[in-house]
Amino acid sequence: MKRYILALSLITFAVLAVYVSAQEIAVRNSSLNGGFAPLSLTLSQPTRGVVFKTAAINSDGTVANCFRCVKATTIHLGTGAYQIAFDENVQATNGWSRFVQADTLTAGEENAWCNTADRAGNADAIFVNCQHEGGSGSQGNSVPADTSFFIFVAR
């Protein structure tokens, strides 16, 4: 029961963290991702949650390992911003869902979180934005952060 409560608490915290920083992320994504802001829309294809593509990305944007990614066009765009390229169109409207998790890729802890978006100008790539707390006195503000992470692409 304690694990269930802890898991529910962590999920609630993650949802609130994303909600609180949504405006900042939208502005940052707008400038780094070709000027597109999140919209309310209906996807043309359903997603069923079956993972077809994965990647483990180092904080410098290099690929630690992957399945069906394109290493040559997977790049670090700037602090906390990444382009992860795959072998076909991975846009959300085509039924692709993306899950990203900041991870050390080894032992230890990672104090960061990431989110995804379609990559403007490249239908075969995903834009990943990573951030961490702004530090002492940040009052809930976050700042871009280079971090390693796992990304899963499902349909």
TORMIKE-316321 format. One record per residue (C-alpha): residue number from 0; residue in three letters; x, y, z. Coordinates in pm, 1 decimal. Example, Ala and Ser with C-alpha at 12.3 -4.5 7.8 and 13.67 -1.06 7.14 Angstrom:
<ropas>
<ropa><num>0</num><residu>ALA</residu><c1>1230.0</c1><c2>-450.0</c2><c3>780.0</c3></ropa>
<ropa><num>1</num><residu>SER</residu><c1>1367.0</c1><c2>-106.0</c2><c3>714.0</c3></ropa>
</ropas>
This chain:
<ropas>
<ropa><num>0</num><residu>MET</residu><c1>0.0</c1><c2>0.0</c2><c3>0.0</c3></ropa>
<ropa><num>1</num><residu>LYS</residu><c1>285.7</c1><c2>236.6</c2><c3>83.0</c3></ropa>
<ropa><num>2</num><residu>ARG</residu><c1>435.9</c1><c2>179.5</c2><c3>-263.4</c3></ropa>
<ropa><num>3</num><residu>TYR</residu><c1>101.5</c1><c2>255.2</c2><c3>-425.1</c3></ropa>
<ropa><num>4</num><residu>ILE</residu><c1>69.2</c1><c2>582.3</c2><c3>-231.3</c3></ropa>
<ropa><num>5</num><residu>LEU</residu><c1>430.1</c1><c2>675.3</c2><c3>-314.8</c3></ropa>
<ropa><num>6</num><residu>ALA</residu><c1>376.4</c1><c2>598.0</c2><c3>-684.7</c3></ropa>
<ropa><num>7</num><residu>LEU</residu><c1>53.6</c1><c2>799.9</c2><c3>-689.8</c3></ropa>
<ropa><num>8</num><residu>SER</residu><c1>228.7</c1><c2>1089.2</c2><c3>-514.2</c3></ropa>
<ropa><num>9</num><residu>LEU</residu><c1>515.0</c1><c2>1086.0</c2><c3>-765.0</c3></ropa>
<ropa><num>10</num><residu>ILE</residu><c1>276.1</c1><c2>1080.1</c2><c3>-1060.6</c3></ropa>
<ropa><num>11</num><residu>THR</residu><c1>76.2</c1><c2>1369.0</c2><c3>-911.0</c3></ropa>
<ropa><num>12</num><residu>PHE</residu><c1>396.7</c1><c2>1567.3</c2><c3>-854.8</c3></ropa>
<ropa><num>13</num><residu>ALA</residu><c1>512.7</c1><c2>1503.8</c2><c3>-1212.3</c3></ropa>
<ropa><num>14</num><residu>VAL</residu><c1>178.3</c1><c2>1615.4</c2><c3>-1356.8</c3></ropa>
<ropa><num>15</num><residu>LEU</residu><c1>179.8</c1><c2>1932.2</c2><c3>-1145.1</c3></ropa>
<ropa><num>16</num><residu>ALA</residu><c1>541.0</c1><c2>2009.0</c2><c3>-1238.1</c3></ropa>
<ropa><num>17</num><residu>VAL</residu><c1>457.3</c1><c2>1984.5</c2><c3>-1607.8</c3></ropa>
<ropa><num>18</num><residu>TYR</residu><c1>142.2</c1><c2>2194.9</c2><c3>-1562.9</c3></ropa>
<ropa><num>19</num><residu>VAL</residu><c1>322.1</c1><c2>2469.2</c2><c3>-1368.3</c3></ropa>
<ropa><num>20</num><residu>SER</residu><c1>599.3</c1><c2>2502.8</c2><c3>-1624.4</c3></ropa>
<ropa><num>21</num><residu>ALA</residu><c1>377.1</c1><c2>2467.5</c2><c3>-1934.3</c3></ropa>
<ropa><num>22</num><residu>GLN</residu><c1>385.2</c1><c2>2837.0</c2><c3>-2022.5</c3></ropa>
<ropa><num>23</num><residu>GLU</residu><c1>764.6</c1><c2>2859.5</c2><c3>-1993.5</c3></ropa>
<ropa><num>24</num><residu>ILE</residu><c1>807.4</c1><c2>2541.8</c2><c3>-2197.4</c3></ropa>
<ropa><num>25</num><residu>ALA</residu><c1>568.5</c1><c2>2667.5</c2><c3>-2465.9</c3></ropa>
<ropa><num>26</num><residu>VAL</residu><c1>768.7</c1><c2>2988.3</c2><c3>-2503.5</c3></ropa>
<ropa><num>27</num><residu>ARG</residu><c1>1104.2</c1><c2>2803.3</c2><c3>-2507.6</c3></ropa>
<ropa><num>28</num><residu>ASN</residu><c1>978.4</c1><c2>2534.8</c2><c3>-2746.2</c3></ropa>
<ropa><num>29</num><residu>SER</residu><c1>836.1</c1><c2>2806.1</c2><c3>-2969.1</c3></ropa>
<ropa><num>30</num><residu>SER</residu><c1>1179.6</c1><c2>2959.2</c2><c3>-3021.7</c3></ropa>
<ropa><num>31</num><residu>LEU</residu><c1>1381.1</c1><c2>2634.4</c2><c3>-3042.2</c3></ropa>
<ropa><num>32</num><residu>ASN</residu><c1>1124.8</c1><c2>2428.5</c2><c3>-3231.5</c3></ropa>
<ropa><num>33</num><residu>GLY</residu><c1>1054.9</c1><c2>2658.8</c2><c3>-3524.1</c3></ropa>
<ropa><num>34</num><residu>GLY</residu><c1>799.0</c1><c2>2892.5</c2><c3>-3367.3</c3></ropa>
<ropa><num>35</num><residu>PHE</residu><c1>527.1</c1><c2>2636.6</c2><c3>-3300.4</c3></ropa>
<ropa><num>36</num><residu>ALA</residu><c1>329.6</c1><c2>2654.2</c2><c3>-2976.4</c3></ropa>
<ropa><num>37</num><residu>PRO</residu><c1>116.6</c1><c2>2369.6</c2><c3>-2839.0</c3></ropa>
<ropa><num>38</num><residu>LEU</residu><c1>-234.5</c1><c2>2357.3</c2><c3>-2983.9</c3></ropa>
<ropa><num>39</num><residu>SER</residu><c1>-556.7</c1><c2>2185.3</c2><c3>-2892.8</c3></ropa>
<ropa><num>40</num><residu>LEU</residu><c1>-607.7</c1><c2>1928.0</c2><c3>-3167.7</c3></ropa>
<ropa><num>41</num><residu>THR</residu><c1>-739.0</c1><c2>1585.3</c2><c3>-3258.4</c3></ropa>
<ropa><num>42</num><residu>LEU</residu><c1>-487.4</c1><c2>1322.5</c2><c3>-3369.6</c3></ropa>
<ropa><num>43</num><residu>SER</residu><c1>-562.6</c1><c2>1158.4</c2><c3>-3703.5</c3></ropa>
<ropa><num>44</num><residu>GLN</residu><c1>-438.7</c1><c2>814.7</c2><c3>-3590.1</c3></ropa>
<ropa><num>45</num><residu>PRO</residu><c1>-482.2</c1><c2>634.8</c2><c3>-3255.8</c3></ropa>
<ropa><num>46</num><residu>THR</residu><c1>-192.1</c1><c2>525.9</c2><c3>-3039.3</c3></ropa>
<ropa><num>47</num><residu>ARG</residu><c1>-205.0</c1><c2>184.9</c2><c3>-2874.2</c3></ropa>
<ropa><num>48</num><residu>GLY</residu><c1>106.0</c1><c2>208.5</c2><c3>-2656.4</c3></ropa>
<ropa><num>49</num><residu>VAL</residu><c1>321.5</c1><c2>-57.7</c2><c3>-2823.8</c3></ropa>
<ropa><num>50</num><residu>VAL</residu><c1>687.1</c1><c2>53.7</c2><c3>-2815.9</c3></ropa>
<ropa><num>51</num><residu>PHE</residu><c1>854.7</c1><c2>40.4</c2><c3>-3159.4</c3></ropa>
<ropa><num>52</num><residu>LYS</residu><c1>1157.8</c1><c2>266.4</c2><c3>-3112.5</c3></ropa>
<ropa><num>53</num><residu>THR</residu><c1>1385.9</c1><c2>349.3</c2><c3>-2819.8</c3></ropa>
<ropa><num>54</num><residu>ALA</residu><c1>1697.8</c1><c2>551.1</c2><c3>-2750.2</c3></ropa>
<ropa><num>55</num><residu>ALA</residu><c1>1930.7</c1><c2>615.3</c2><c3>-2458.2</c3></ropa>
<ropa><num>56</num><residu>ILE</residu><c1>2081.0</c1><c2>962.4</c2><c3>-2499.9</c3></ropa>
<ropa><num>57</num><residu>ASN</residu><c1>2384.9</c1><c2>1104.7</c2><c3>-2319.7</c3></ropa>
<ropa><num>58</num><residu>SER</residu><c1>2369.1</c1><c2>1458.9</c2><c3>-2181.9</c3></ropa>
<ropa><num>59</num><residu>ASP</residu><c1>2586.1</c1><c2>1583.9</c2><c3>-2472.4</c3></ropa>
<ropa><num>60</num><residu>GLY</residu><c1>2331.7</c1><c2>1449.6</c2><c3>-2724.9</c3></ropa>
<ropa><num>61</num><residu>THR</residu><c1>2531.7</c1><c2>1147.7</c2><c3>-2835.4</c3></ropa>
<ropa><num>62</num><residu>VAL</residu><c1>2351.4</c1><c2>815.8</c2><c3>-2860.3</c3></ropa>
<ropa><num>63</num><residu>ALA</residu><c1>2444.4</c1><c2>568.1</c2><c3>-2586.1</c3></ropa>
<ropa><num>64</num><residu>ASN</residu><c1>2238.3</c1><c2>303.8</c2><c3>-2766.5</c3></ropa>
<ropa><num>65</num><residu>CYS</residu><c1>1914.0</c1><c2>284.8</c2><c3>-2958.9</c3></ropa>
<ropa><num>66</num><residu>PHE</residu><c1>1669.3</c1><c2>80.2</c2><c3>-3160.1</c3></ropa>
<ropa><num>67</num><residu>ARG</residu><c1>1557.9</c1><c2>229.2</c2><c3>-3494.7</c3></ropa>
<ropa><num>68</num><residu>CYS</residu><c1>1711.2</c1><c2>572.8</c2><c3>-3431.6</c3></ropa>
<ropa><num>69</num><residu>VAL</residu><c1>1930.8</c1><c2>765.4</c2><c3>-3673.7</c3></ropa>
<ropa><num>70</num><residu>LYS</residu><c1>2251.6</c1><c2>848.9</c2><c3>-3489.9</c3></ropa>
<ropa><num>71</num><residu>ALA</residu><c1>2381.8</c1><c2>1090.1</c2><c3>-3754.7</c3></ropa>
<ropa><num>72</num><residu>THR</residu><c1>2090.7</c1><c2>1331.9</c2><c3>-3711.9</c3></ropa>
<ropa><num>73</num><residu>THR</residu><c1>2037.7</c1><c2>1289.8</c2><c3>-3336.6</c3></ropa>
<ropa><num>74</num><residu>ILE</residu><c1>2189.0</c1><c2>1608.2</c2><c3>-3196.1</c3></ropa>
<ropa><num>75</num><residu>HIS</residu><c1>2219.2</c1><c2>1839.8</c2><c3>-2897.5</c3></ropa>
<ropa><num>76</num><residu>LEU</residu><c1>2055.8</c1><c2>2170.2</c2><c3>-3000.3</c3></ropa>
<ropa><num>77</num><residu>GLY</residu><c1>2146.8</c1><c2>2376.6</c2><c3>-2695.3</c3></ropa>
<ropa><num>78</num><residu>THR</residu><c1>2129.3</c1><c2>2358.3</c2><c3>-2317.4</c3></ropa>
<ropa><num>79</num><residu>GLY</residu><c1>1850.2</c1><c2>2111.7</c2><c3>-2237.2</c3></ropa>
<ropa><num>80</num><residu>ALA</residu><c1>1733.7</c1><c2>2086.2</c2><c3>-2599.7</c3></ropa>
<ropa><num>81</num><residu>TYR</residu><c1>1775.3</c1><c2>1777.1</c2><c3>-2818.2</c3></ropa>
<ropa><num>82</num><residu>GLN</residu><c1>1669.6</c1><c2>1641.0</c2><c3>-3155.4</c3></ropa>
<ropa><num>83</num><residu>ILE</residu><c1>1624.3</c1><c2>1262.8</c2><c3>-3152.8</c3></ropa>
<ropa><num>84</num><residu>ALA</residu><c1>1591.6</c1><c2>1124.4</c2><c3>-3505.9</c3></ropa>
<ropa><num>85</num><residu>PHE</residu><c1>1428.3</c1><c2>796.5</c2><c3>-3603.7</c3></ropa>
<ropa><num>86</num><residu>ASP</residu><c1>1389.5</c1><c2>592.1</c2><c3>-3922.4</c3></ropa>
<ropa><num>87</num><residu>GLU</residu><c1>1041.2</c1><c2>719.0</c2><c3>-4018.5</c3></ropa>
<ropa><num>88</num><residu>ASN</residu><c1>781.1</c1><c2>987.6</c2><c3>-3949.6</c3></ropa>
<ropa><num>89</num><residu>VAL</residu><c1>716.7</c1><c2>992.4</c2><c3>-3572.1</c3></ropa>
<ropa><num>90</num><residu>GLN</residu><c1>470.9</c1><c2>1282.0</c2><c3>-3549.6</c3></ropa>
<ropa><num>91</num><residu>ALA</residu><c1>198.7</c1><c2>1260.1</c2><c3>-3285.7</c3></ropa>
<ropa><num>92</num><residu>THR</residu><c1>-77.9</c1><c2>1320.0</c2><c3>-3539.7</c3></ropa>
<ropa><num>93</num><residu>ASN</residu><c1>22.1</c1><c2>992.2</c2><c3>-3706.8</c3></ropa>
<ropa><num>94</num><residu>GLY</residu><c1>-44.3</c1><c2>799.0</c2><c3>-3387.1</c3></ropa>
<ropa><num>95</num><residu>TRP</residu><c1>303.9</c1><c2>807.0</c2><c3>-3232.8</c3></ropa>
<ropa><num>96</num><residu>SER</residu><c1>328.6</c1><c2>872.4</c2><c3>-2860.9</c3></ropa>
<ropa><num>97</num><residu>ARG</residu><c1>656.4</c1><c2>954.2</c2><c3>-2690.6</c3></ropa>
<ropa><num>98</num><residu>PHE</residu><c1>768.9</c1><c2>884.1</c2><c3>-2334.5</c3></ropa>
<ropa><num>99</num><residu>VAL</residu><c1>1087.8</c1><c2>1043.4</c2><c3>-2205.8</c3></ropa>
<ropa><num>100</num><residu>GLN</residu><c1>1254.6</c1><c2>986.3</c2><c3>-1871.2</c3></ropa>
<ropa><num>101</num><residu>ALA</residu><c1>1561.1</c1><c2>1166.9</c2><c3>-1739.3</c3></ropa>
<ropa><num>102</num><residu>ASP</residu><c1>1802.4</c1><c2>897.1</c2><c3>-1625.4</c3></ropa>
<ropa><num>103</num><residu>THR</residu><c1>2169.6</c1><c2>875.0</c2><c3>-1528.0</c3></ropa>
<ropa><num>104</num><residu>LEU</residu><c1>2207.3</c1><c2>568.9</c2><c3>-1756.2</c3></ropa>
<ropa><num>105</num><residu>THR</residu><c1>2411.6</c1><c2>433.7</c2><c3>-1465.1</c3></ropa>
<ropa><num>106</num><residu>ALA</residu><c1>2393.8</c1><c2>441.7</c2><c3>-1083.5</c3></ropa>
<ropa><num>107</num><residu>GLY</residu><c1>2294.7</c1><c2>755.6</c2><c3>-895.8</c3></ropa>
<ropa><num>108</num><residu>GLU</residu><c1>2022.4</c1><c2>1017.2</c2><c3>-919.7</c3></ropa>
<ropa><num>109</num><residu>GLU</residu><c1>1909.5</c1><c2>1261.0</c2><c3>-1186.7</c3></ropa>
<ropa><num>110</num><residu>ASN</residu><c1>1743.2</c1><c2>1586.5</c2><c3>-1076.8</c3></ropa>
<ropa><num>111</num><residu>ALA</residu><c1>1576.7</c1><c2>1676.3</c2><c3>-1406.5</c3></ropa>
<ropa><num>112</num><residu>TRP</residu><c1>1265.9</c1><c2>1618.1</c2><c3>-1613.7</c3></ropa>
<ropa><num>113</num><residu>CYS</residu><c1>1202.1</c1><c2>1623.3</c2><c3>-1986.2</c3></ropa>
<ropa><num>114</num><residu>ASN</residu><c1>912.2</c1><c2>1652.2</c2><c3>-2228.7</c3></ropa>
<ropa><num>115</num><residu>THR</residu><c1>869.2</c1><c2>1599.6</c2><c3>-2602.8</c3></ropa>
<ropa><num>116</num><residu>ALA</residu><c1>716.5</c1><c2>1759.9</c2><c3>-2911.3</c3></ropa>
<ropa><num>117</num><residu>ASP</residu><c1>715.8</c1><c2>1703.3</c2><c3>-3285.5</c3></ropa>
<ropa><num>118</num><residu>ARG</residu><c1>1036.5</c1><c2>1851.1</c2><c3>-3429.9</c3></ropa>
<ropa><num>119</num><residu>ALA</residu><c1>953.7</c1><c2>2140.9</c2><c3>-3660.2</c3></ropa>
<ropa><num>120</num><residu>GLY</residu><c1>1095.9</c1><c2>2083.3</c2><c3>-4007.0</c3></ropa>
<ropa><num>121</num><residu>ASN</residu><c1>1181.0</c1><c2>1715.5</c2><c3>-3951.3</c3></ropa>
<ropa><num>122</num><residu>ALA</residu><c1>890.5</c1><c2>1468.2</c2><c3>-3932.8</c3></ropa>
<ropa><num>123</num><residu>ASP</residu><c1>1135.5</c1><c2>1186.0</c2><c3>-3851.3</c3></ropa>
<ropa><num>124</num><residu>ALA</residu><c1>1262.9</c1><c2>1354.9</c2><c3>-3534.4</c3></ropa>
<ropa><num>125</num><residu>ILE</residu><c1>1138.4</c1><c2>1440.7</c2><c3>-3187.6</c3></ropa>
<ropa><num>126</num><residu>PHE</residu><c1>1221.0</c1><c2>1758.5</c2><c3>-2996.7</c3></ropa>
<ropa><num>127</num><residu>VAL</residu><c1>1315.7</c1><c2>1688.1</c2><c3>-2632.9</c3></ropa>
<ropa><num>128</num><residu>ASN</residu><c1>1326.8</c1><c2>1966.9</c2><c3>-2374.0</c3></ropa>
<ropa><num>129</num><residu>CYS</residu><c1>1496.0</c1><c2>1895.3</c2><c3>-2036.6</c3></ropa>
<ropa><num>130</num><residu>GLN</residu><c1>1494.1</c1><c2>2116.3</c2><c3>-1726.5</c3></ropa>
<ropa><num>131</num><residu>HIS</residu><c1>1575.8</c1><c2>2116.4</c2><c3>-1356.2</c3></ropa>
<ropa><num>132</num><residu>GLU</residu><c1>1490.9</c1><c2>2334.0</c2><c3>-1057.8</c3></ropa>
<ropa><num>133</num><residu>GLY</residu><c1>1635.2</c1><c2>2683.8</c2><c3>-1074.2</c3></ropa>
<ropa><num>134</num><residu>GLY</residu><c1>1819.9</c1><c2>2642.0</c2><c3>-747.6</c3></ropa>
<ropa><num>135</num><residu>SER</residu><c1>1798.6</c1><c2>2814.8</c2><c3>-413.1</c3></ropa>
<ropa><num>136</num><residu>GLY</residu><c1>1528.3</c1><c2>3079.1</c2><c3>-406.6</c3></ropa>
<ropa><num>137</num><residu>SER</residu><c1>1396.9</c1><c2>2983.4</c2><c3>-751.4</c3></ropa>
<ropa><num>138</num><residu>GLN</residu><c1>1035.1</c1><c2>2983.1</c2><c3>-624.9</c3></ropa>
<ropa><num>139</num><residu>GLY</residu><c1>942.5</c1><c2>2692.8</c2><c3>-848.9</c3></ropa>
<ropa><num>140</num><residu>ASN</residu><c1>1112.5</c1><c2>2823.9</c2><c3>-1160.1</c3></ropa>
<ropa><num>141</num><residu>SER</residu><c1>1306.3</c1><c2>2581.5</c2><c3>-1375.2</c3></ropa>
<ropa><num>142</num><residu>VAL</residu><c1>1598.5</c1><c2>2627.0</c2><c3>-1608.5</c3></ropa>
<ropa><num>143</num><residu>PRO</residu><c1>1719.4</c1><c2>2428.2</c2><c3>-1911.5</c3></ropa>
<ropa><num>144</num><residu>ALA</residu><c1>1951.3</c1><c2>2143.7</c2><c3>-1815.2</c3></ropa>
<ropa><num>145</num><residu>ASP</residu><c1>2165.1</c1><c2>1900.1</c2><c3>-2009.2</c3></ropa>
<ropa><num>146</num><residu>THR</residu><c1>2082.7</c1><c2>1550.7</c2><c3>-1886.6</c3></ropa>
<ropa><num>147</num><residu>SER</residu><c1>2093.1</c1><c2>1194.6</c2><c3>-2009.8</c3></ropa>
<ropa><num>148</num><residu>PHE</residu><c1>1758.3</c1><c2>1023.6</c2><c3>-2072.8</c3></ropa>
<ropa><num>149</num><residu>PHE</residu><c1>1565.3</c1><c2>735.6</c2><c3>-2221.8</c3></ropa>
<ropa><num>150</num><residu>ILE</residu><c1>1301.1</c1><c2>795.6</c2><c3>-2489.6</c3></ropa>
<ropa><num>151</num><residu>PHE</residu><c1>1040.0</c1><c2>543.2</c2><c3>-2602.2</c3></ropa>
<ropa><num>152</num><residu>VAL</residu><c1>829.2</c1><c2>587.1</c2><c3>-2915.3</c3></ropa>
<ropa><num>153</num><residu>ALA</residu><c1>505.5</c1><c2>387.4</c2><c3>-2918.4</c3></ropa>
<ropa><num>154</num><residu>ARG</residu><c1>207.1</c1><c2>345.8</c2><c3>-3145.3</c3></ropa>
</ropas>
